[in-house]
Amino acid sequence: MKTRFSPIVKLKHSKMQKSEMQVQEALLRLQKAKEELQRSLEDLNELQEPTSGSMHDFLVARTLVDAQMRLIEKNRKWVAYEEGQLKALQEQLKADMIEYEKFKYLEAQEIQKIKKEQLVREMKQLDEVAIMRYKQKEVI
């Protein structure tokens, strides 16, 4: 049964579904960021400093370690950013779900009201028919 809230409910439902998709995408991005962070930490553990050799070899190894540390820091910031994005999207989803449920409830209330009014109308019509039949019997 269509009510004045039906288009709004449909709109809120599609908005909620869009928010759900955005949360799923954010979860995937966060997972990817965490994987990159883990990979960069593993790469750092694989780097070995030379125990012998020239000073140049030592400086090259140190430069690699520094570069890897910068990459790790970048990946940590990326993970933190994605976590913030995910939290914001989850809050938006929560708000969208509340809005959807609110209008869905209003639509259900409106449907109940319409059904009740329809029932009252039908009862009045039945009363009118009964009165007409009663008057017909009196005339006869």
C-alpha positions as CSV (number, residue, x, y, z in Angstrom):
1,M,0.0,0.0,0.0
2,K,1.4,3.4,-1.0
3,T,1.5,6.2,1.4
4,R,2.9,9.7,1.4
5,F,6.0,8.2,3.0
6,S,6.6,5.4,0.4
7,P,8.9,7.5,-1.9
8,I,10.9,8.7,1.1
9,V,11.3,5.2,2.4
10,K,12.5,4.1,-1.0
11,L,15.0,7.0,-1.1
12,K,16.2,6.3,2.4
13,H,16.6,2.6,1.7
14,S,18.7,3.3,-1.4
15,K,20.8,5.8,0.5
16,M,21.3,3.2,3.3
17,Q,22.4,0.6,0.7
18,K,24.9,3.1,-0.8
19,S,26.3,3.7,2.7
20,E,26.6,0.0,3.2
21,M,28.6,-0.3,0.0
22,Q,30.9,2.5,1.0
23,V,31.6,0.9,4.3
24,Q,32.4,-2.4,2.5
25,E,34.8,-0.5,0.2
26,A,36.4,1.2,3.1
27,L,36.9,-2.1,4.8
28,L,38.7,-3.4,1.7
29,R,40.9,-0.3,1.6
30,L,41.7,-0.7,5.3
31,Q,42.6,-4.3,4.8
32,K,44.8,-3.4,1.9
33,A,46.6,-0.7,3.9
34,K,47.1,-3.1,6.8
35,E,48.6,-5.7,4.3
36,E,51.0,-3.1,2.9
37,L,52.1,-2.1,6.4
38,Q,52.7,-5.8,7.3
39,R,54.6,-6.3,4.1
40,S,56.8,-3.2,4.7
41,L,57.5,-4.5,8.3
42,E,58.5,-7.9,6.9
43,D,60.7,-6.2,4.4
44,L,62.4,-4.3,7.1
45,N,63.1,-7.5,9.0
46,E,64.6,-9.1,5.9
47,L,67.1,-6.2,5.5
48,Q,70.5,-7.1,7.0
49,E,73.3,-4.8,7.8
50,P,76.7,-5.8,6.5
51,T,79.0,-7.1,9.2
52,S,82.1,-6.6,7.1
53,G,83.0,-4.6,4.0
54,S,83.5,-1.0,3.1
55,M,81.9,2.0,4.7
56,H,80.0,2.5,1.4
57,D,78.2,-0.8,1.9
58,F,77.3,0.2,5.4
59,L,75.9,3.6,4.2
60,V,73.9,1.9,1.4
61,A,72.4,-0.5,3.9
62,R,71.6,2.3,6.3
63,T,69.9,4.3,3.5
64,L,67.8,1.3,2.7
65,V,66.8,0.9,6.4
66,D,65.9,4.6,6.5
67,A,63.9,4.4,3.3
68,Q,62.0,1.4,4.7
69,M,61.3,3.2,8.0
70,R,59.8,6.1,6.0
71,L,57.7,3.6,4.1
72,I,56.5,2.0,7.3
73,E,55.6,5.4,8.7
74,K,53.7,6.3,5.5
75,N,51.8,3.0,5.7
76,R,51.0,3.6,9.4
77,K,49.5,7.0,8.5
78,W,47.6,5.3,5.6
79,V,46.2,2.7,8.0
80,A,45.2,5.5,10.5
81,Y,43.6,7.5,7.7
82,E,41.6,4.5,6.4
83,E,40.5,3.7,10.0
84,G,39.2,7.3,10.4
85,Q,37.4,7.1,7.0
86,L,35.9,3.7,8.0
87,K,34.7,5.2,11.4
88,A,33.1,8.2,9.6
89,L,31.4,6.0,7.1
90,Q,30.1,3.7,9.8
91,E,28.6,6.7,11.6
92,Q,27.0,7.8,8.4
93,L,25.6,4.3,7.9
94,K,24.2,4.3,11.4
95,A,22.5,7.7,10.8
96,D,21.1,6.5,7.4
97,M,19.8,3.3,9.1
98,I,18.1,5.3,11.8
99,E,16.5,7.6,9.2
100,Y,15.3,4.6,7.1
101,E,13.8,2.9,10.2
102,K,12.1,6.2,11.2
103,F,10.4,6.6,7.9
104,K,9.6,3.0,7.6
105,Y,7.9,3.2,11.0
106,L,6.0,6.3,9.9
107,E,4.9,4.5,6.8
108,A,3.7,1.5,8.8
109,Q,1.8,3.9,11.1
110,E,0.2,5.6,8.1
111,I,-0.8,2.2,6.6
112,Q,-2.4,1.3,9.9
113,K,-4.3,4.6,10.0
114,I,-5.5,4.1,6.4
115,K,-6.7,0.6,7.2
116,K,-8.5,1.7,10.3
117,E,-10.2,4.5,8.4
118,Q,-11.2,2.0,5.7
119,L,-12.6,-0.3,8.3
120,V,-14.6,2.5,9.9
121,R,-16.0,3.5,6.4
122,E,-16.9,-0.1,5.7
123,M,-18.7,-0.4,9.1
124,K,-20.6,2.8,8.3
125,Q,-21.6,1.4,4.9
126,L,-22.8,-1.8,6.5
127,D,-24.8,0.2,9.1
128,E,-26.4,2.2,6.3
129,V,-27.3,-1.0,4.4
130,A,-28.7,-2.5,7.6
131,I,-30.8,0.6,8.2
132,M,-32.1,0.6,4.6
133,R,-33.1,-3.0,4.8
134,Y,-34.8,-2.5,8.2
135,K,-36.8,0.4,6.8
136,Q,-37.7,-1.7,3.7
137,K,-39.1,-4.4,6.0
138,E,-41.1,-1.7,7.9
139,V,-42.6,-0.4,4.7
140,I,-43.6,-3.9,3.5
